[in-house]
């Protein structure tokens, strides 16, 4: 899992969308058992072909960033 800034994560997701690469994302709360950083929220982006995983951590709920990924995921761009 590679930790990156959201702007970079969003660019990767846009490339996945543009190239029709299978991908998905998760938004985890600090209390989630799958969150490796129990003091922060995180967004995880996964490439389903290669298994590459990218993560961005947040001090607060990443609502706007999550909405950007949701629009890409569901093709509402």
C-alpha positions, -999 to +999 in steps of 0.1 A: +000+000+000+015+033-011+006+065+008+000+094-015-017+128-015-053+129-027-046+149-059-023+121-070-048+094-060-075+113-080-053+114-111-047+077-109-084+071-106-090+093-136-065+073-156-082+040-145-115+054-156-102+067-189-084+034-197-113+013-185-090-003-159-111-022-133-108-003-099-127+005-068-122+025-036-130+024+001-135+051+027-126+039+061-133+055+095-107+056+123-126+028+141-127+004+111-108-028+117-093-026+082-079+009+088-042+007+096-042+042+111-068+042+139-066+079+144-075+090+109-100+085+081-087+071+049-095+066+012-081+035-004-079+031-042-073-004-056-063-014-092-082-047-096-058-059-124-024-054-108-034-054-071-018-019-066-032-001-036-030+036-028-041+054+004-046+089+016-052+098+053-075+125+066-081+142+100-117+147+091-143+129+070-132+132+034-167+138+020-158+160-010-129+138-021-151+107-017-178+123-039-151+130-066-142+093-067-178+082-066-186+103-097-157+086-116-166+051-103-202+054-115-193+073-147-210+105-138-182+128-150 
